[in-house]
Amino acid sequence: MALTYSAEPVLCIGATLGEGPIWFDDALWFVDIKQHRVHRFDPASSDHVAWSAPGQVGWVQPLADGGMLAGLQSGLHRFDPESGAFTFLVAHEAHLPGNRLNDSTVDARGRLWFGSMDDAEQAPSGRIYRADAAAVVPVIDGIVITNGPAVTPDGRTLYHCDTLGGVVHACVLEDDGRVAATRPFVQVDVESDGYPDGPVVDAEGYVWVSFFGGWCVRRYAPDGRLDAEVRLPASNVTKIVIGGPDGRTAYATTATKGLSPEKRARQPHAGDIFAFDAQVAGQPTYRIAILPA
């Protein structure tokens, strides 16, 4: 039987669409996509800083040469936390102005993986990309709302969510970054369970999936068995990261997006950041080694 435990709010901000948490430089970084904000929160000191982005920002990731990379609707930008400046680098999907970037990860080789999606959440125009020294390459397409990807510690499996379809997929990942055979890893009933949102993989290779509209985060074994469930007092859970000073604290982003005034009143902590003891270590936060010229 799956374990069940709960989370507590640690930062009350009421984000419209909190997303993309990473643990980097002894702090939690995350974004509010709809408010065009990048956030940094230090749980030890309770210090909280936010920067305004020039558009919808889906994620930030650290760069090996310093600073951070931000995925905006308009494309990839270099982000300097010292000055707050965003410097445009390259556009992606300029032919799809209704798309935006959504969710990302960096694998142990320093390769960036990120997804796009239809901002109206209707057209199957979303793709997942791999960025490395050679190019930015689409590796999966035909999805309305992409979430993930997430890569296992051994680098051999990539997980991603078809959120509207209620499916978490597992893909064989080749050494050269090619995505090979794909199989359904977990299928859920979105009406009863909520929509599978950002997945992450812990140090043991187990997959944590957040559920938008499902009030929870679930941990799945590599064989797809449900191992644990964490309940939150907010329905729209978007993603977690496992880090913190002990390396085992999970932080969850949530959202107020889509909540009626009545539902919002019943969820005073909707959009806040939550923490819980994951009881397992997360993977290191890897820096992006290099981007294509």
N, C-alpha and C positions, 0 to 999 in steps of 0.2 A: 504493500500500500504506500502511496506517495506521502512524503512528509509535507506538513503544512505549517508555515510560520508567517509572521507579519512584519511590515515595515513601518518606520516612523518618519514623519516629515522633518527635514533638516534645513530647508531653505524655502521660504514661503514667497513665491513671486507670481503665482497665477498665470503661468505662461500660456499663450494661445496654443502653440504647438512646440512644446519642449522636445528636443531630439538630440541625437548625436553625442551622447556623453562619452568622454575619454578621460582617463586619469593620466595627467602629464605634469611634470615639474611640481610634484607634491600638491596638486590641486585638481579639482574637477572642472573640466571645460565642457560646455554644451551650448546649444543654440536654441533660439526661439524663431522658427522659420518665418512665421507670419508677422512677427514684430520686427524682423530684420535685425536681430540682436545676437551677438556672441557674448557668452557669460564665462567668467572664471570665479570659482568659489573655493575658498580654503576652509575645510571643515575644522581645522585645528584652531584657527583664529577667528572664524566666522567672517573673514574679509570677503567681500563680494564686489566684483567689478564687471561692468557691461560696456560693450562697444556697439555702435550703430554700424550696420553693414549697408552697402549701396544696393540693396535688393534682398530678395528671399535667399537666406543662407541655410543650406542643408546640413553642413558639417564643417569642422576644422580638423586638421591633422598636422602634427609637427614635421618640419623639414630637417633633413640631416645637416644642411648648411645654415641652420638658424631660422627663426621666425616660423610661420605656419602657412599652410595652404588652406584656402577656403573655397568650398564649392557653392557658388551662387547660381541663380537662375540664368545669368548671363554668361557663365563659364567659370573657369578656374582663376582665382586671384591669390596673390601673395598677401598675407595679412601680417602686419607688424604690431604686436601688442604694445610695444613701447610708445609708438606714435598714434596707434589706432588707424593707420592708413591701410587701405586696400588697393593693391596695384594689379590691374587687369593683366592676365597672361595670355589666355587662349579661350576662344568660344567653342562650345560644343553644341551640336544640334541647333545651329542658328536657323536651320530650315524648319524647326519645330518650336516656334515662339511660345506655344502653350505648355511646353515641357519645363520642368525645373529639376535640379539635382536633389537627391534624397538618399541619405545614408552612405556610409563608407567604412572601409577598414584598410589597414596596412599590414601586409604579411611579414614574416620573419626575414624575407629577402629584401624588404624595403619597397615592395611593389604596392602601389595604390590601387584599390578596387573601389568603384563607386557606382551608384545607380541613378537613373533618371526616371521621371514619371510624368504623366499628364496631370497638370495642376488642377484640372477640372475633375479628375478621377473618373474619367469615362472611356477614353481611347486607349487601346493597347499599344501605346507608342513608347513605353518605357524600355530601357535597356540597362544592362550592367556592363561596365567597362573595366578594362585593366590598363593601367598606365605604367610604363616603364621606359627605359632609355630608348627603345625603338619607336614606340608610338602609343597613342591612346586607341585601344582596340575594343570594339564591341564584342562581347563574348556570349551574351544571352539577350534575346529580344522578345517582343510581343507580350509585354506585361503592362497592366494598367498602373498598379502601384508596386514598385519594387521596394523591398526592404532587405537589409544586409548589403553586400555579402559578408559572411564571416568565414574564417579559415581555421582549420584545426591546427594544433601545435606541430604536427608532423608535416603540414603543408600539402596533404594528399586529398583533403576533402573540402569543398566549398559549399556552404549552406546559404540559401537565400529564400525569401518569402514572396510568393504571389499573394499579396495581402487580401485582395478582393476575392480571390479564388479559395482562400482558406487553406493553402498548401504551403508547407515548408519543404523545399527541394534540397536534395543532397547531390552534389556533382563530383565526379572524379576529377581531380586537378593534376594535370601532368606537370613535369618538372619545368617545362618551358612556358607554363602559364596557360596552356590550352585547357579549356573546359571540355571534358569528354562525357562519358555516360552520365545521364541524369535520372534520378529516381525520386518518387515521392518519399519523403522522410516522415512527415506527420501531416495528416489531413484532419481538419477540425470543422465542426458545424458553426459557421460564423454567427448564426442566429442565437445559439445558446452559449457559445464559448467566447465570442468576440473575434476580432480580426487579428491574425498573427502579424506582429509588428517586428521591430528591429531584433534580429538574432545575434547572439555573441557566443563564443566557445570558450570554456574555462580551461585551466591547465590540465584537467583530466580528460579533455575531449568531449565533455558533456555540453549540450546546447541549451542556452537559456533563451526563451522566446517570450517577449512581452505581448500583451493582448489589449488592443485598442477596443474599448467597449466591454472588456472582459474582467476588469478589476484585479488583474493578477499578472504574475510572471511565472512561467513554468520551466522547470529544468528537465531535459530529456536525455536519457542514456544514448550512446551511439547506435543502439539497435532500435531506437524510437520509443522505448518504454518511458512512461512518465515517472520521474524520480522524485520530484518535489514541486510544491506550489507555494508561492508567496502572495498573500492577499494584501491589497492596498485599499485605502479609503478614497480612491479616485478611480473612476471607471476607465479612463483613457490612458493606459500605460503604453509608452512608446518604445523605450529601450533602457537597458542597464549597462553599466560598466562595473567590473570588479577591480578594485584598487584600494585606495585609502592608505593610511600609515601602516596598517598591518597587512596590506595586500589581499585581504579577504573580505573587505567591506564592499557591498554592492550599492551603487547609487542608481536610482531610477528616475528618468524624466517622464513627465505626464503632460496632459493637454486639456484645455477647456474647449477646444475646437468642437463644434457640433452640439454642445450642451445647451439646452433651453434654459431660460432664466430660472425655471422651477428646479431643473436638475442641478444647475449650478449652485442654487441655494442649499440643496441637500448635500453638496460636495464642497465644503469650504476649502478643502485642500487640493481641489482639482488644479492642475497646472503647476503644482509644487514639486520640489525635489525630495525624494525619499531615500532612506538608507536602511540596510539590514545586513546581518551577518550571513554571508554566502556560505560559510563553512567550507570553503575551498578557495584556492588562489585563482586569480585571473591570469591571463597571458600578459607578458610585458607590452607596453605601448611602444610600438616600433615607429621609427621616423621614416619618412619617405626618402629613399636613398637618392633618387634622381628622377627628373621628369624629362620627357622628350623635348627636344629643342623646337 
